[in-house]
Amino acid sequence: MLNRSFHLEIRSPEQMIYEGDVTSVHAPGVEGNFQILYGHIPFLTALDVGEIRILESGTPRSMATSGGVFEVLRTGVTVLVETAEWQSDIDVSRAESALEGAKEQLGADDPDLNRPRAEAALARAQNRIKVAGNL
C-alpha cells in the first residue's frame, strides 16, 4: 500500500500548532477514536478529550487535546482544538497537581461546586498524564 500524504493543519484559538503533510492522523472523536488516511471521504466531527497522533515522514508524534472540531475535505484536514500540547511539552508535575486538585474538588462536599467543570478538569489532567506516558 502506498503511504500517500495529505495536508494537515491543527489550530488552537491562540496559534497554529501544526501545519504539514502527514500519512495518517488518529483522533479522539466524541463517538470514538478514528483514523484518517489519504483519500478519506469528507466529513466533520466533534473531538473529545484525548490524544491526537500523527505520522509524518514515518515519524509518529502525539499531543494531548481537550476537544474541538475535526474536518476532512478533499484538499486536506483541518483540526480546530480548544487546547493542544505536544507530548514532549507536557509538564507532568503540573498535570499531576491539576489532577489532585480536581480530585479534591470533586471529593469535597461543596454545594456551589461546578461539577461539570471539575470533571472536565479531571479528564484533561488524566489525559495529559496518559499522553506524557506516565499513567
DRENDRENZA-367720 format. One record per residue (C-alpha): residue number from 1; residue in three letters; x, y, z. Coordinates in steps of 0.25 Angstrom, whole numbers, plus 5000, padded with zeros to 4 digits. Layout:
// DRENDRENZA-367720
num:NUM; residuo:ALA; X:X; Y:Y; Z:Z $
...
//
This chain:
// DRENDRENZA-367720
num:1; residuo:MET; X:5000; Y:5000; Z:5000 $
num:2; residuo:LEU; X:5005; Y:5014; Z:4997 $
num:3; residuo:ASN; X:5007; Y:5023; Z:5008 $
num:4; residuo:ARG; X:5002; Y:5036; Z:5001 $
num:5; residuo:SER; X:5001; Y:5048; Z:5009 $
num:6; residuo:PHE; X:4991; Y:5059; Z:5011 $
num:7; residuo:HIS; X:4992; Y:5073; Z:5017 $
num:8; residuo:LEU; X:4988; Y:5075; Z:5032 $
num:9; residuo:GLU; X:4986; Y:5088; Z:5040 $
num:10; residuo:ILE; X:4984; Y:5088; Z:5055 $
num:11; residuo:ARG; X:4980; Y:5101; Z:5061 $
num:12; residuo:SER; X:4976; Y:5106; Z:5075 $
num:13; residuo:PRO; X:4970; Y:5119; Z:5077 $
num:14; residuo:GLU; X:4983; Y:5125; Z:5080 $
num:15; residuo:GLN; X:4992; Y:5119; Z:5070 $
num:16; residuo:MET; X:4995; Y:5110; Z:5058 $
num:17; residuo:ILE; X:5000; Y:5097; Z:5065 $
num:18; residuo:TYR; X:5004; Y:5089; Z:5053 $
num:19; residuo:GLU; X:5004; Y:5090; Z:5038 $
num:20; residuo:GLY; X:5010; Y:5080; Z:5029 $
num:21; residuo:ASP; X:5008; Y:5067; Z:5021 $
num:22; residuo:VAL; X:5005; Y:5054; Z:5028 $
num:23; residuo:THR; X:5001; Y:5040; Z:5024 $
num:24; residuo:SER; X:4991; Y:5038; Z:5036 $
num:25; residuo:VAL; X:4984; Y:5044; Z:5047 $
num:26; residuo:HIS; X:4978; Y:5037; Z:5059 $
num:27; residuo:ALA; X:4968; Y:5046; Z:5067 $
num:28; residuo:PRO; X:4958; Y:5044; Z:5079 $
num:29; residuo:GLY; X:4944; Y:5047; Z:5073 $
num:30; residuo:VAL; X:4932; Y:5048; Z:5082 $
num:31; residuo:GLU; X:4927; Y:5035; Z:5076 $
num:32; residuo:GLY; X:4940; Y:5028; Z:5077 $
num:33; residuo:ASN; X:4954; Y:5029; Z:5072 $
num:34; residuo:PHE; X:4957; Y:5029; Z:5057 $
num:35; residuo:GLN; X:4968; Y:5029; Z:5047 $
num:36; residuo:ILE; X:4969; Y:5037; Z:5034 $
num:37; residuo:LEU; X:4978; Y:5033; Z:5023 $
num:38; residuo:TYR; X:4980; Y:5039; Z:5009 $
num:39; residuo:GLY; X:4967; Y:5039; Z:5001 $
num:40; residuo:HIS; X:4957; Y:5039; Z:5012 $
num:41; residuo:ILE; X:4943; Y:5043; Z:5009 $
num:42; residuo:PRO; X:4940; Y:5057; Z:5014 $
num:43; residuo:PHE; X:4933; Y:5058; Z:5028 $
num:44; residuo:LEU; X:4932; Y:5067; Z:5040 $
num:45; residuo:THR; X:4932; Y:5062; Z:5055 $
num:46; residuo:ALA; X:4934; Y:5067; Z:5069 $
num:47; residuo:LEU; X:4946; Y:5063; Z:5077 $
num:48; residuo:ASP; X:4947; Y:5059; Z:5091 $
num:49; residuo:VAL; X:4958; Y:5060; Z:5101 $
num:50; residuo:GLY; X:4969; Y:5050; Z:5097 $
num:51; residuo:GLU; X:4981; Y:5048; Z:5088 $
num:52; residuo:ILE; X:4984; Y:5053; Z:5074 $
num:53; residuo:ARG; X:4994; Y:5044; Z:5067 $
num:54; residuo:ILE; X:5000; Y:5048; Z:5054 $
num:55; residuo:LEU; X:5010; Y:5040; Z:5045 $
num:56; residuo:GLU; X:5019; Y:5050; Z:5038 $
num:57; residuo:SER; X:5030; Y:5044; Z:5028 $
num:58; residuo:GLY; X:5030; Y:5031; Z:5036 $
num:59; residuo:THR; X:5031; Y:5039; Z:5050 $
num:60; residuo:PRO; X:5020; Y:5038; Z:5060 $
num:61; residuo:ARG; X:5016; Y:5050; Z:5068 $
num:62; residuo:SER; X:5006; Y:5051; Z:5079 $
num:63; residuo:MET; X:4998; Y:5062; Z:5086 $
num:64; residuo:ALA; X:4988; Y:5064; Z:5097 $
num:65; residuo:THR; X:4976; Y:5071; Z:5093 $
num:66; residuo:SER; X:4963; Y:5075; Z:5101 $
num:67; residuo:GLY; X:4953; Y:5075; Z:5089 $
num:68; residuo:GLY; X:4950; Y:5082; Z:5077 $
num:69; residuo:VAL; X:4945; Y:5080; Z:5063 $
num:70; residuo:PHE; X:4951; Y:5071; Z:5052 $
num:71; residuo:GLU; X:4949; Y:5074; Z:5037 $
num:72; residuo:VAL; X:4953; Y:5065; Z:5026 $
num:73; residuo:LEU; X:4952; Y:5072; Z:5012 $
num:74; residuo:ARG; X:4958; Y:5067; Z:4998 $
num:75; residuo:THR; X:4968; Y:5078; Z:5000 $
num:76; residuo:GLY; X:4973; Y:5073; Z:5014 $
num:77; residuo:VAL; X:4969; Y:5072; Z:5028 $
num:78; residuo:THR; X:4967; Y:5084; Z:5038 $
num:79; residuo:VAL; X:4966; Y:5082; Z:5053 $
num:80; residuo:LEU; X:4962; Y:5093; Z:5062 $
num:81; residuo:VAL; X:4965; Y:5090; Z:5076 $
num:82; residuo:GLU; X:4961; Y:5096; Z:5089 $
num:83; residuo:THR; X:4975; Y:5093; Z:5095 $
num:84; residuo:ALA; X:4987; Y:5084; Z:5090 $
num:85; residuo:GLU; X:5000; Y:5081; Z:5096 $
num:86; residuo:TRP; X:5011; Y:5073; Z:5089 $
num:87; residuo:GLN; X:5015; Y:5060; Z:5097 $
num:88; residuo:SER; X:5029; Y:5066; Z:5099 $
num:89; residuo:ASP; X:5024; Y:5079; Z:5105 $
num:90; residuo:ILE; X:5015; Y:5073; Z:5115 $
num:91; residuo:ASP; X:5019; Y:5077; Z:5129 $
num:92; residuo:VAL; X:5016; Y:5064; Z:5137 $
num:93; residuo:SER; X:5017; Y:5070; Z:5151 $
num:94; residuo:ARG; X:5007; Y:5081; Z:5147 $
num:95; residuo:ALA; X:4998; Y:5071; Z:5141 $
num:96; residuo:GLU; X:4998; Y:5063; Z:5154 $
num:97; residuo:SER; X:4996; Y:5075; Z:5162 $
num:98; residuo:ALA; X:4984; Y:5078; Z:5154 $
num:99; residuo:LEU; X:4979; Y:5064; Z:5155 $
num:100; residuo:GLU; X:4980; Y:5064; Z:5170 $
num:101; residuo:GLY; X:4973; Y:5078; Z:5171 $
num:102; residuo:ALA; X:4961; Y:5073; Z:5162 $
num:103; residuo:LYS; X:4960; Y:5060; Z:5171 $
num:104; residuo:GLU; X:4960; Y:5069; Z:5183 $
num:105; residuo:GLN; X:4949; Y:5078; Z:5178 $
num:106; residuo:LEU; X:4940; Y:5066; Z:5173 $
num:107; residuo:GLY; X:4942; Y:5059; Z:5187 $
num:108; residuo:ALA; X:4938; Y:5072; Z:5195 $
num:109; residuo:ASP; X:4924; Y:5074; Z:5200 $
num:110; residuo:ASP; X:4922; Y:5087; Z:5193 $
num:111; residuo:PRO; X:4908; Y:5091; Z:5189 $
num:112; residuo:ASP; X:4914; Y:5102; Z:5180 $
num:113; residuo:LEU; X:4923; Y:5093; Z:5172 $
num:114; residuo:ASN; X:4922; Y:5094; Z:5157 $
num:115; residuo:ARG; X:4923; Y:5078; Z:5156 $
num:116; residuo:PRO; X:4923; Y:5078; Z:5140 $
num:117; residuo:ARG; X:4935; Y:5088; Z:5140 $
num:118; residuo:ALA; X:4942; Y:5080; Z:5151 $
num:119; residuo:GLU; X:4940; Y:5067; Z:5144 $
num:120; residuo:ALA; X:4945; Y:5073; Z:5131 $
num:121; residuo:ALA; X:4958; Y:5078; Z:5138 $
num:122; residuo:LEU; X:4960; Y:5064; Z:5144 $
num:123; residuo:ALA; X:4959; Y:5058; Z:5130 $
num:124; residuo:ARG; X:4968; Y:5068; Z:5124 $
num:125; residuo:ALA; X:4979; Y:5065; Z:5135 $
num:126; residuo:GLN; X:4977; Y:5050; Z:5133 $
num:127; residuo:ASN; X:4979; Y:5051; Z:5118 $
num:128; residuo:ARG; X:4991; Y:5060; Z:5119 $
num:129; residuo:ILE; X:4998; Y:5050; Z:5128 $
num:130; residuo:LYS; X:4994; Y:5038; Z:5119 $
num:131; residuo:VAL; X:4999; Y:5045; Z:5107 $
num:132; residuo:ALA; X:5012; Y:5048; Z:5114 $
num:133; residuo:GLY; X:5014; Y:5033; Z:5116 $
num:134; residuo:ASN; X:5013; Y:5034; Z:5131 $
num:135; residuo:LEU; X:4999; Y:5027; Z:5134 $
//
